[in-house]
């Protein structure tokens, strides 16, 4: 059984984007959320970055991560 992460992380200086990234912490690896945060400057960047993550996860056979990316 996977341990549920405890706490709130500082992924992004924008409070809304940081909140959204923290919501995915239960499913996506923290290192991937850190990498995504570095690519997201504004909310309009979110869909592109997360879809790129989903595509990469799918190619790697990580279907759960792809579904949430």
N, CA, C and O atoms as a Tripos MOL2 file, in Angstrom:
@<TRIPOS>MOLECULE
protein
  276   275    69     0     0
PROTEIN
NO_CHARGES

@<TRIPOS>ATOM
      1 N           0.8390   -1.1730    0.0000 N.3       1 UNK1
      2 CA          0.0000    0.0000    0.0000 C.3       1 UNK1
      3 C           0.8890    1.2430    0.0000 C.2       1 UNK1
      4 O           1.8710    1.3140    0.7400 O.2       1 UNK1
      5 N           0.5480    2.1880   -0.8090 N.am      2 UNK2
      6 CA          1.3090    3.4290   -0.9180 C.3       2 UNK2
      7 C           0.9610    4.3760    0.2260 C.2       2 UNK2
      8 O          -0.2100    4.5460    0.5630 O.2       2 UNK2
      9 N           1.9690    4.9820    0.8140 N.am      3 UNK3
     10 CA          1.7500    5.9470    1.8880 C.3       3 UNK3
     11 C           1.2160    7.2550    1.3120 C.2       3 UNK3
     12 O           1.7200    7.7510    0.3040 O.2       3 UNK3
     13 N           0.2150    7.7960    1.9430 N.am      4 UNK4
     14 CA         -0.3700    9.0640    1.5170 C.3       4 UNK4
     15 C           0.5180   10.1970    2.0150 C.2       4 UNK4
     16 O           0.8260   10.2500    3.2060 O.2       4 UNK4
     17 N           0.9410   11.1130    1.1290 N.am      5 UNK5
     18 CA          1.8320   12.1920    1.5660 C.3       5 UNK5
     19 C           1.1280   13.1200    2.5490 C.2       5 UNK5
     20 O          -0.0590   13.4160    2.4110 O.2       5 UNK5
     21 N           1.8730   13.5600    3.5240 N.am      6 UNK6
     22 CA          1.3280   14.4470    4.5380 C.3       6 UNK6
     23 C           1.9720   15.8150    4.3850 C.2       6 UNK6
     24 O           3.1750   15.9230    4.1480 O.2       6 UNK6
     25 N           1.1790   16.8370    4.5190 N.am      7 UNK7
     26 CA          1.7050   18.1920    4.4660 C.3       7 UNK7
     27 C           1.4210   18.8840    3.1510 C.2       7 UNK7
     28 O           0.8600   18.3070    2.2200 O.2       7 UNK7
     29 N           1.8220   20.1200    3.1080 N.am      8 UNK8
     30 CA          1.5960   20.9900    1.9620 C.3       8 UNK8
     31 C           2.9530   21.4380    1.4490 C.2       8 UNK8
     32 O           3.7870   21.8870    2.2350 O.2       8 UNK8
     33 N           3.1880   21.3300    0.1700 N.am      9 UNK9
     34 CA          4.4790   21.6520   -0.4180 C.3       9 UNK9
     35 C           4.4410   23.0200   -1.0980 C.2       9 UNK9
     36 O           3.3820   23.4860   -1.5170 O.2       9 UNK9
     37 N           5.5870   23.6430   -1.1980 N.am     10 UNK10
     38 CA          5.7210   24.9060   -1.9260 C.3      10 UNK10
     39 C           6.2800   24.6090   -3.3090 C.2      10 UNK10
     40 O           7.4890   24.6590   -3.5310 O.2      10 UNK10
     41 N           5.3770   24.2980   -4.2340 N.am     11 UNK11
     42 CA          5.7820   24.0040   -5.6050 C.3      11 UNK11
     43 C           5.9010   25.2620   -6.4590 C.2      11 UNK11
     44 O           6.7590   25.3480   -7.3380 O.2      11 UNK11
     45 N           5.0310   26.2350   -6.1920 N.am     12 UNK12
     46 CA          4.9090   27.3880   -7.0860 C.3      12 UNK12
     47 C           4.6170   28.6450   -6.2730 C.2      12 UNK12
     48 O           3.9020   28.5730   -5.2740 O.2      12 UNK12
     49 N           5.1580   29.8040   -6.6830 N.am     13 UNK13
     50 CA          4.8890   31.0430   -5.9370 C.3      13 UNK13
     51 C           3.4470   31.5390   -6.0730 C.2      13 UNK13
     52 O           2.9550   32.2490   -5.1960 O.2      13 UNK13
     53 N           2.7710   31.1750   -7.1570 N.am     14 UNK14
     54 CA          1.3690   31.5470   -7.3300 C.3      14 UNK14
     55 C           0.5310   30.6320   -6.4410 C.2      14 UNK14
     56 O           0.5750   29.4100   -6.5870 O.2      14 UNK14
     57 N          -0.2290   31.2190   -5.5250 N.am     15 UNK15
     58 CA         -0.9720   30.4270   -4.5410 C.3      15 UNK15
     59 C          -1.9720   29.4680   -5.1790 C.2      15 UNK15
     60 O          -2.0980   28.3260   -4.7360 O.2      15 UNK15
     61 N          -2.6770   29.9120   -6.2040 N.am     16 UNK16
     62 CA         -3.6650   29.0420   -6.8460 C.3      16 UNK16
     63 C          -2.9910   27.8660   -7.5460 C.2      16 UNK16
     64 O          -3.4310   26.7240   -7.4210 O.2      16 UNK16
     65 N          -1.9140   28.1560   -8.2870 N.am     17 UNK17
     66 CA         -1.2070   27.0840   -8.9860 C.3      17 UNK17
     67 C          -0.5510   26.1340   -7.9850 C.2      17 UNK17
     68 O          -0.5190   24.9230   -8.2040 O.2      17 UNK17
     69 N          -0.0380   26.6750   -6.9030 N.am     18 UNK18
     70 CA          0.5670   25.8370   -5.8680 C.3      18 UNK18
     71 C          -0.4890   24.9140   -5.2600 C.2      18 UNK18
     72 O          -0.2320   23.7290   -5.0450 O.2      18 UNK18
     73 N          -1.6650   25.4540   -4.9880 N.am     19 UNK19
     74 CA         -2.7570   24.6320   -4.4540 C.3      19 UNK19
     75 C          -3.0950   23.5020   -5.4310 C.2      19 UNK19
     76 O          -3.2230   22.3450   -5.0310 O.2      19 UNK19
     77 N          -3.2380   23.8460   -6.7060 N.am     20 UNK20
     78 CA         -3.5760   22.8250   -7.7040 C.3      20 UNK20
     79 C          -2.5030   21.7390   -7.7920 C.2      20 UNK20
     80 O          -2.8310   20.5580   -7.8970 O.2      20 UNK20
     81 N          -1.2400   22.1210   -7.7500 N.am     21 UNK21
     82 CA         -0.1610   21.1230   -7.7890 C.3      21 UNK21
     83 C          -0.1900   20.2350   -6.5510 C.2      21 UNK21
     84 O           0.0620   19.0330   -6.6460 O.2      21 UNK21
     85 N          -0.4920   20.8090   -5.4040 N.am     22 UNK22
     86 CA         -0.5780   20.0180   -4.1780 C.3      22 UNK22
     87 C          -1.7310   19.0140   -4.2280 C.2      22 UNK22
     88 O          -1.6440   17.9510   -3.6120 O.2      22 UNK22
     89 N          -2.7880   19.3260   -4.9360 N.am     23 UNK23
     90 CA         -3.9250   18.4010   -5.0530 C.3      23 UNK23
     91 C          -3.5180   17.1000   -5.7350 C.2      23 UNK23
     92 O          -4.1040   16.0530   -5.4600 O.2      23 UNK23
     93 N          -2.5160   17.1490   -6.6280 N.am     24 UNK24
     94 CA         -2.0790   15.9690   -7.3630 C.3      24 UNK24
     95 C          -1.0300   15.1620   -6.6110 C.2      24 UNK24
     96 O          -0.6410   14.0840   -7.0630 O.2      24 UNK24
     97 N          -0.5670   15.6630   -5.4750 N.am     25 UNK25
     98 CA          0.5150   15.0180   -4.7460 C.3      25 UNK25
     99 C           0.1770   13.5980   -4.2920 C.2      25 UNK25
    100 O           1.0770   12.7710   -4.1410 O.2      25 UNK25
    101 N          -1.0740   13.3100   -4.0780 N.am     26 UNK26
    102 CA         -1.4620   11.9590   -3.6500 C.3      26 UNK26
    103 C          -1.2930   10.9360   -4.7680 C.2      26 UNK26
    104 O          -1.2230    9.7360   -4.5020 O.2      26 UNK26
    105 N          -1.2290   11.4000   -6.0200 N.am     27 UNK27
    106 CA         -1.2010   10.4830   -7.1570 C.3      27 UNK27
    107 C           0.0900   10.5610   -7.9610 C.2      27 UNK27
    108 O           0.5990    9.5360   -8.4150 O.2      27 UNK27
    109 N           0.6190   11.7550   -8.1390 N.am     28 UNK28
    110 CA          1.8070   11.9410   -8.9810 C.3      28 UNK28
    111 C           3.0630   12.0660   -8.1250 C.2      28 UNK28
    112 O           3.0110   12.6040   -7.0190 O.2      28 UNK28
    113 N           4.1820   11.5740   -8.6290 N.am     29 UNK29
    114 CA          5.4410   11.6960   -7.8790 C.3      29 UNK29
    115 C           5.8100   13.1660   -7.6400 C.2      29 UNK29
    116 O           5.6520   14.0110   -8.5220 O.2      29 UNK29
    117 N           6.2960   13.4470   -6.4530 N.am     30 UNK30
    118 CA          6.6380   14.8220   -6.1010 C.3      30 UNK30
    119 C           7.6550   15.4220   -7.0610 C.2      30 UNK30
    120 O           7.5530   16.5970   -7.4100 O.2      30 UNK30
    121 N           8.6330   14.6330   -7.4920 N.am     31 UNK31
    122 CA          9.6580   15.1530   -8.4010 C.3      31 UNK31
    123 C           9.0360   15.6220   -9.7200 C.2      31 UNK31
    124 O           9.5180   16.5790  -10.3260 O.2      31 UNK31
    125 N           7.9710   14.9530  -10.1630 N.am     32 UNK32
    126 CA          7.3200   15.3590  -11.4050 C.3      32 UNK32
    127 C           6.5220   16.6460  -11.2130 C.2      32 UNK32
    128 O           6.4160   17.4560  -12.1330 O.2      32 UNK32
    129 N           5.9690   16.8310  -10.0320 N.am     33 UNK33
    130 CA          5.2480   18.0660   -9.7520 C.3      33 UNK33
    131 C           6.2120   19.2470   -9.6560 C.2      33 UNK33
    132 O           5.8900   20.3530  -10.0880 O.2      33 UNK33
    133 N           7.3870   19.0100   -9.0940 N.am     34 UNK34
    134 CA          8.4160   20.0520   -9.0360 C.3      34 UNK34
    135 C           8.8090   20.4450  -10.4610 C.2      34 UNK34
    136 O           8.9180   21.6310  -10.7730 O.2      34 UNK34
    137 N           9.0190   19.4530  -11.3180 N.am     35 UNK35
    138 CA          9.3970   19.7280  -12.7100 C.3      35 UNK35
    139 C           8.2820   20.4760  -13.4430 C.2      35 UNK35
    140 O           8.5560   21.3960  -14.2140 O.2      35 UNK35
    141 N           7.0420   20.0900  -13.2070 N.am     36 UNK36
    142 CA          5.9140   20.7690  -13.8490 C.3      36 UNK36
    143 C           5.8310   22.2200  -13.3840 C.2      36 UNK36
    144 O           5.6020   23.1210  -14.1910 O.2      36 UNK36
    145 N           6.0170   22.4430  -12.0900 N.am     37 UNK37
    146 CA          5.9320   23.8020  -11.5470 C.3      37 UNK37
    147 C           6.9460   24.7290  -12.2120 C.2      37 UNK37
    148 O           6.6710   25.9120  -12.4150 O.2      37 UNK37
    149 N           8.1050   24.1980  -12.5460 N.am     38 UNK38
    150 CA          9.1380   25.0140  -13.1960 C.3      38 UNK38
    151 C           8.7340   25.4430  -14.6010 C.2      38 UNK38
    152 O           9.2380   26.4420  -15.1140 O.2      38 UNK38
    153 N           7.8330   24.7000  -15.2230 N.am     39 UNK39
    154 CA          7.4000   25.0050  -16.5890 C.3      39 UNK39
    155 C           6.1180   25.8320  -16.6410 C.2      39 UNK39
    156 O           5.7640   26.3620  -17.6940 O.2      39 UNK39
    157 N           5.4250   25.9440  -15.5160 N.am     40 UNK40
    158 CA          4.1500   26.6540  -15.4700 C.3      40 UNK40
    159 C           4.3830   28.0720  -14.9520 C.2      40 UNK40
    160 O           4.6980   28.2700  -13.7790 O.2      40 UNK40
    161 N           4.2260   29.0520  -15.8390 N.am     41 UNK41
    162 CA          4.3710   30.4500  -15.4310 C.3      41 UNK41
    163 C           3.0170   31.0480  -15.0640 C.2      41 UNK41
    164 O           2.9100   31.8300  -14.1190 O.2      41 UNK41
    165 N           1.9860   30.6750  -15.8180 N.am     42 UNK42
    166 CA          0.6360   31.1910  -15.5840 C.3      42 UNK42
    167 C          -0.3560   30.0370  -15.7110 C.2      42 UNK42
    168 O          -0.0010   28.9350  -16.1300 O.2      42 UNK42
    169 N          -1.5810   30.3100  -15.3480 N.am     43 UNK43
    170 CA         -2.6230   29.2900  -15.4550 C.3      43 UNK43
    171 C          -2.8240   28.7920  -16.8730 C.2      43 UNK43
    172 O          -3.2380   27.6500  -17.0730 O.2      43 UNK43
    173 N          -2.5390   29.6240  -17.8520 N.am     44 UNK44
    174 CA         -2.7190   29.1930  -19.2380 C.3      44 UNK44
    175 C          -1.6700   28.1610  -19.6620 C.2      44 UNK44
    176 O          -1.8650   27.4540  -20.6510 O.2      44 UNK44
    177 N          -0.5670   28.0680  -18.9250 N.am     45 UNK45
    178 CA          0.4520   27.0540  -19.2060 C.3      45 UNK45
    179 C           0.0610   25.6800  -18.6720 C.2      45 UNK45
    180 O           0.5730   24.6610  -19.1350 O.2      45 UNK45
    181 N          -0.8380   25.6540  -17.7050 N.am     46 UNK46
    182 CA         -1.2040   24.4150  -17.0210 C.3      46 UNK46
    183 C          -1.6090   23.2950  -17.9790 C.2      46 UNK46
    184 O          -1.0260   22.2130  -17.9110 O.2      46 UNK46
    185 N          -2.5840   23.5070  -18.8700 N.am     47 UNK47
    186 CA         -3.0230   22.3940  -19.7330 C.3      47 UNK47
    187 C          -1.8980   21.8040  -20.5740 C.2      47 UNK47
    188 O          -1.7860   20.5830  -20.6840 O.2      47 UNK47
    189 N          -1.0700   22.6480  -21.1630 N.am     48 UNK48
    190 CA          0.0140   22.1640  -22.0150 C.3      48 UNK48
    191 C           1.0020   21.3240  -21.2210 C.2      48 UNK48
    192 O           1.3770   20.2330  -21.6500 O.2      48 UNK48
    193 N           1.4200   21.8230  -20.0770 N.am     49 UNK49
    194 CA          2.4140   21.1220  -19.2590 C.3      49 UNK49
    195 C           1.8520   19.8000  -18.7440 C.2      49 UNK49
    196 O           2.5340   18.7760  -18.7880 O.2      49 UNK49
    197 N           0.6310   19.8200  -18.2650 N.am     50 UNK50
    198 CA          0.0620   18.5940  -17.7020 C.3      50 UNK50
    199 C          -0.2460   17.5570  -18.7890 C.2      50 UNK50
    200 O          -0.1150   16.3570  -18.5500 O.2      50 UNK50
    201 N          -0.6480   18.0050  -19.9650 N.am     51 UNK51
    202 CA         -0.8740   17.0580  -21.0590 C.3      51 UNK51
    203 C           0.4400   16.4540  -21.5410 C.2      51 UNK51
    204 O           0.4850   15.2780  -21.9020 O.2      51 UNK51
    205 N           1.5020   17.2430  -21.5500 N.am     52 UNK52
    206 CA          2.8210   16.6990  -21.9000 C.3      52 UNK52
    207 C           3.2370   15.6420  -20.8720 C.2      52 UNK52
    208 O           3.7930   14.6040  -21.2290 O.2      52 UNK52
    209 N           2.9670   15.9140  -19.6100 N.am     53 UNK53
    210 CA          3.2600   14.9380  -18.5560 C.3      53 UNK53
    211 C           2.4620   13.6560  -18.7870 C.2      53 UNK53
    212 O           3.0070   12.5570  -18.6940 O.2      53 UNK53
    213 N           1.1800   13.7980  -19.0850 N.am     54 UNK54
    214 CA          0.3270   12.6330  -19.3070 C.3      54 UNK54
    215 C           0.8140   11.8030  -20.4890 C.2      54 UNK54
    216 O           0.8470   10.5750  -20.4150 O.2      54 UNK54
    217 N           1.1890   12.4680  -21.5750 N.am     55 UNK55
    218 CA          1.6880   11.7530  -22.7520 C.3      55 UNK55
    219 C           2.9630   10.9800  -22.4360 C.2      55 UNK55
    220 O           3.1190    9.8320  -22.8520 O.2      55 UNK55
    221 N           3.8770   11.6140  -21.6970 N.am     56 UNK56
    222 CA          5.1390   10.9560  -21.3330 C.3      56 UNK56
    223 C           4.8700    9.7550  -20.4180 C.2      56 UNK56
    224 O           5.4430    8.6830  -20.6110 O.2      56 UNK56
    225 N           4.0050    9.9390  -19.4350 N.am     57 UNK57
    226 CA          3.6820    8.8460  -18.5150 C.3      57 UNK57
    227 C           3.0390    7.6780  -19.2660 C.2      57 UNK57
    228 O           3.3220    6.5170  -18.9700 O.2      57 UNK57
    229 N           2.1800    7.9850  -20.2310 N.am     58 UNK58
    230 CA          1.5460    6.9140  -21.0160 C.3      58 UNK58
    231 C           2.5780    6.1440  -21.8340 C.2      58 UNK58
    232 O           2.5450    4.9140  -21.8810 O.2      58 UNK58
    233 N           3.4920    6.8650  -22.4760 N.am     59 UNK59
    234 CA          4.5420    6.1950  -23.2520 C.3      59 UNK59
    235 C           5.3930    5.2810  -22.3680 C.2      59 UNK59
    236 O           5.8770    4.2450  -22.8240 O.2      59 UNK59
    237 N           5.5720    5.6660  -21.1100 N.am     60 UNK60
    238 CA          6.3670    4.8830  -20.1670 C.3      60 UNK60
    239 C           5.5590    3.7710  -19.4960 C.2      60 UNK60
    240 O           6.0860    3.0260  -18.6710 O.2      60 UNK60
    241 N           4.2830    3.6640  -19.8530 N.am     61 UNK61
    242 CA          3.4370    2.6130  -19.2900 C.3      61 UNK61
    243 C           2.9190    2.9180  -17.8860 C.2      61 UNK61
    244 O           2.4190    2.0220  -17.2060 O.2      61 UNK61
    245 N           3.0330    4.1530  -17.4510 N.am     62 UNK62
    246 CA          2.5400    4.5530  -16.1270 C.3      62 UNK62
    247 C           1.1330    5.1220  -16.3090 C.2      62 UNK62
    248 O           0.9310    6.3360  -16.3030 O.2      62 UNK62
    249 N           0.1790    4.2300  -16.4690 N.am     63 UNK63
    250 CA         -1.1650    4.6530  -16.8530 C.3      63 UNK63
    251 C          -1.8870    5.4360  -15.7760 C.2      63 UNK63
    252 O          -2.6460    6.3500  -16.0990 O.2      63 UNK63
    253 N          -1.6820    5.1150  -14.5080 N.am     64 UNK64
    254 CA         -2.3120    5.8940  -13.4410 C.3      64 UNK64
    255 C          -1.8130    7.3350  -13.4910 C.2      64 UNK64
    256 O          -2.6030    8.2720  -13.3800 O.2      64 UNK64
    257 N          -0.5000    7.5130  -13.6580 N.am     65 UNK65
    258 CA          0.0550    8.8560  -13.7480 C.3      65 UNK65
    259 C          -0.4460    9.5670  -15.0060 C.2      65 UNK65
    260 O          -0.6920   10.7730  -14.9770 O.2      65 UNK65
    261 N          -0.5950    8.8470  -16.0830 N.am     66 UNK66
    262 CA         -1.0930    9.4380  -17.3230 C.3      66 UNK66
    263 C          -2.5360    9.9230  -17.1450 C.2      66 UNK66
    264 O          -2.9110   10.9740  -17.6650 O.2      66 UNK66
    265 N          -3.3270    9.1650  -16.4190 N.am     67 UNK67
    266 CA         -4.7200    9.5370  -16.2100 C.3      67 UNK67
    267 C          -4.8630   10.8110  -15.3970 C.2      67 UNK67
    268 O          -5.8290   11.5550  -15.5710 O.2      67 UNK67
    269 N          -3.9150   11.0680  -14.5180 N.am     68 UNK68
    270 CA         -4.0000   12.2460  -13.6530 C.3      68 UNK68
    271 C          -3.1270   13.3960  -14.1270 C.2      68 UNK68
    272 O          -3.1710   14.4750  -13.5360 O.2      68 UNK68
    273 N          -2.3380   13.1990  -15.1700 N.am     69 UNK69
    274 CA         -1.4150   14.2240  -15.6410 C.3      69 UNK69
    275 C          -2.0640   15.3510  -16.3610 C.2      69 UNK69
    276 O          -1.3810   16.2750  -16.8030 O.2      69 UNK69
@<TRIPOS>BOND
     1     1     2 1
     2     2     3 1
     3     3     4 2
     4     3     5 am
     5     5     6 1
     6     6     7 1
     7     7     8 2
     8     7     9 am
     9     9    10 1
    10    10    11 1
    11    11    12 2
    12    11    13 am
    13    13    14 1
    14    14    15 1
    15    15    16 2
    16    15    17 am
    17    17    18 1
    18    18    19 1
    19    19    20 2
    20    19    21 am
    21    21    22 1
    22    22    23 1
    23    23    24 2
    24    23    25 am
    25    25    26 1
    26    26    27 1
    27    27    28 2
    28    27    29 am
    29    29    30 1
    30    30    31 1
    31    31    32 2
    32    31    33 am
    33    33    34 1
    34    34    35 1
    35    35    36 2
    36    35    37 am
    37    37    38 1
    38    38    39 1
    39    39    40 2
    40    39    41 am
    41    41    42 1
    42    42    43 1
    43    43    44 2
    44    43    45 am
    45    45    46 1
    46    46    47 1
    47    47    48 2
    48    47    49 am
    49    49    50 1
    50    50    51 1
    51    51    52 2
    52    51    53 am
    53    53    54 1
    54    54    55 1
    55    55    56 2
    56    55    57 am
    57    57    58 1
    58    58    59 1
    59    59    60 2
    60    59    61 am
    61    61    62 1
    62    62    63 1
    63    63    64 2
    64    63    65 am
    65    65    66 1
    66    66    67 1
    67    67    68 2
    68    67    69 am
    69    69    70 1
    70    70    71 1
    71    71    72 2
    72    71    73 am
    73    73    74 1
    74    74    75 1
    75    75    76 2
    76    75    77 am
    77    77    78 1
    78    78    79 1
    79    79    80 2
    80    79    81 am
    81    81    82 1
    82    82    83 1
    83    83    84 2
    84    83    85 am
    85    85    86 1
    86    86    87 1
    87    87    88 2
    88    87    89 am
    89    89    90 1
    90    90    91 1
    91    91    92 2
    92    91    93 am
    93    93    94 1
    94    94    95 1
    95    95    96 2
    96    95    97 am
    97    97    98 1
    98    98    99 1
    99    99   100 2
   100    99   101 am
   101   101   102 1
   102   102   103 1
   103   103   104 2
   104   103   105 am
   105   105   106 1
   106   106   107 1
   107   107   108 2
   108   107   109 am
   109   109   110 1
   110   110   111 1
   111   111   112 2
   112   111   113 am
   113   113   114 1
   114   114   115 1
   115   115   116 2
   116   115   117 am
   117   117   118 1
   118   118   119 1
   119   119   120 2
   120   119   121 am
   121   121   122 1
   122   122   123 1
   123   123   124 2
   124   123   125 am
   125   125   126 1
   126   126   127 1
   127   127   128 2
   128   127   129 am
   129   129   130 1
   130   130   131 1
   131   131   132 2
   132   131   133 am
   133   133   134 1
   134   134   135 1
   135   135   136 2
   136   135   137 am
   137   137   138 1
   138   138   139 1
   139   139   140 2
   140   139   141 am
   141   141   142 1
   142   142   143 1
   143   143   144 2
   144   143   145 am
   145   145   146 1
   146   146   147 1
   147   147   148 2
   148   147   149 am
   149   149   150 1
   150   150   151 1
   151   151   152 2
   152   151   153 am
   153   153   154 1
   154   154   155 1
   155   155   156 2
   156   155   157 am
   157   157   158 1
   158   158   159 1
   159   159   160 2
   160   159   161 am
   161   161   162 1
   162   162   163 1
   163   163   164 2
   164   163   165 am
   165   165   166 1
   166   166   167 1
   167   167   168 2
   168   167   169 am
   169   169   170 1
   170   170   171 1
   171   171   172 2
   172   171   173 am
   173   173   174 1
   174   174   175 1
   175   175   176 2
   176   175   177 am
   177   177   178 1
   178   178   179 1
   179   179   180 2
   180   179   181 am
   181   181   182 1
   182   182   183 1
   183   183   184 2
   184   183   185 am
   185   185   186 1
   186   186   187 1
   187   187   188 2
   188   187   189 am
   189   189   190 1
   190   190   191 1
   191   191   192 2
   192   191   193 am
   193   193   194 1
   194   194   195 1
   195   195   196 2
   196   195   197 am
   197   197   198 1
   198   198   199 1
   199   199   200 2
   200   199   201 am
   201   201   202 1
   202   202   203 1
   203   203   204 2
   204   203   205 am
   205   205   206 1
   206   206   207 1
   207   207   208 2
   208   207   209 am
   209   209   210 1
   210   210   211 1
   211   211   212 2
   212   211   213 am
   213   213   214 1
   214   214   215 1
   215   215   216 2
   216   215   217 am
   217   217   218 1
   218   218   219 1
   219   219   220 2
   220   219   221 am
   221   221   222 1
   222   222   223 1
   223   223   224 2
   224   223   225 am
   225   225   226 1
   226   226   227 1
   227   227   228 2
   228   227   229 am
   229   229   230 1
   230   230   231 1
   231   231   232 2
   232   231   233 am
   233   233   234 1
   234   234   235 1
   235   235   236 2
   236   235   237 am
   237   237   238 1
   238   238   239 1
   239   239   240 2
   240   239   241 am
   241   241   242 1
   242   242   243 1
   243   243   244 2
   244   243   245 am
   245   245   246 1
   246   246   247 1
   247   247   248 2
   248   247   249 am
   249   249   250 1
   250   250   251 1
   251   251   252 2
   252   251   253 am
   253   253   254 1
   254   254   255 1
   255   255   256 2
   256   255   257 am
   257   257   258 1
   258   258   259 1
   259   259   260 2
   260   259   261 am
   261   261   262 1
   262   262   263 1
   263   263   264 2
   264   263   265 am
   265   265   266 1
   266   266   267 1
   267   267   268 2
   268   267   269 am
   269   269   270 1
   270   270   271 1
   271   271   272 2
   272   271   273 am
   273   273   274 1
   274   274   275 1
   275   275   276 2
@<TRIPOS>SUBSTRUCTURE
     1 UNK1         2 RESIDUE 1 A UNK
     2 UNK2         6 RESIDUE 1 A UNK
     3 UNK3        10 RESIDUE 1 A UNK
     4 UNK4        14 RESIDUE 1 A UNK
     5 UNK5        18 RESIDUE 1 A UNK
     6 UNK6        22 RESIDUE 1 A UNK
     7 UNK7        26 RESIDUE 1 A UNK
     8 UNK8        30 RESIDUE 1 A UNK
     9 UNK9        34 RESIDUE 1 A UNK
    10 UNK10       38 RESIDUE 1 A UNK
    11 UNK11       42 RESIDUE 1 A UNK
    12 UNK12       46 RESIDUE 1 A UNK
    13 UNK13       50 RESIDUE 1 A UNK
    14 UNK14       54 RESIDUE 1 A UNK
    15 UNK15       58 RESIDUE 1 A UNK
    16 UNK16       62 RESIDUE 1 A UNK
    17 UNK17       66 RESIDUE 1 A UNK
    18 UNK18       70 RESIDUE 1 A UNK
    19 UNK19       74 RESIDUE 1 A UNK
    20 UNK20       78 RESIDUE 1 A UNK
    21 UNK21       82 RESIDUE 1 A UNK
    22 UNK22       86 RESIDUE 1 A UNK
    23 UNK23       90 RESIDUE 1 A UNK
    24 UNK24       94 RESIDUE 1 A UNK
    25 UNK25       98 RESIDUE 1 A UNK
    26 UNK26      102 RESIDUE 1 A UNK
    27 UNK27      106 RESIDUE 1 A UNK
    28 UNK28      110 RESIDUE 1 A UNK
    29 UNK29      114 RESIDUE 1 A UNK
    30 UNK30      118 RESIDUE 1 A UNK
    31 UNK31      122 RESIDUE 1 A UNK
    32 UNK32      126 RESIDUE 1 A UNK
    33 UNK33      130 RESIDUE 1 A UNK
    34 UNK34      134 RESIDUE 1 A UNK
    35 UNK35      138 RESIDUE 1 A UNK
    36 UNK36      142 RESIDUE 1 A UNK
    37 UNK37      146 RESIDUE 1 A UNK
    38 UNK38      150 RESIDUE 1 A UNK
    39 UNK39      154 RESIDUE 1 A UNK
    40 UNK40      158 RESIDUE 1 A UNK
    41 UNK41      162 RESIDUE 1 A UNK
    42 UNK42      166 RESIDUE 1 A UNK
    43 UNK43      170 RESIDUE 1 A UNK
    44 UNK44      174 RESIDUE 1 A UNK
    45 UNK45      178 RESIDUE 1 A UNK
    46 UNK46      182 RESIDUE 1 A UNK
    47 UNK47      186 RESIDUE 1 A UNK
    48 UNK48      190 RESIDUE 1 A UNK
    49 UNK49      194 RESIDUE 1 A UNK
    50 UNK50      198 RESIDUE 1 A UNK
    51 UNK51      202 RESIDUE 1 A UNK
    52 UNK52      206 RESIDUE 1 A UNK
    53 UNK53      210 RESIDUE 1 A UNK
    54 UNK54      214 RESIDUE 1 A UNK
    55 UNK55      218 RESIDUE 1 A UNK
    56 UNK56      222 RESIDUE 1 A UNK
    57 UNK57      226 RESIDUE 1 A UNK
    58 UNK58      230 RESIDUE 1 A UNK
    59 UNK59      234 RESIDUE 1 A UNK
    60 UNK60      238 RESIDUE 1 A UNK
    61 UNK61      242 RESIDUE 1 A UNK
    62 UNK62      246 RESIDUE 1 A UNK
    63 UNK63      250 RESIDUE 1 A UNK
    64 UNK64      254 RESIDUE 1 A UNK
    65 UNK65      258 RESIDUE 1 A UNK
    66 UNK66      262 RESIDUE 1 A UNK
    67 UNK67      266 RESIDUE 1 A UNK
    68 UNK68      270 RESIDUE 1 A UNK
    69 UNK69      274 RESIDUE 1 A UNK
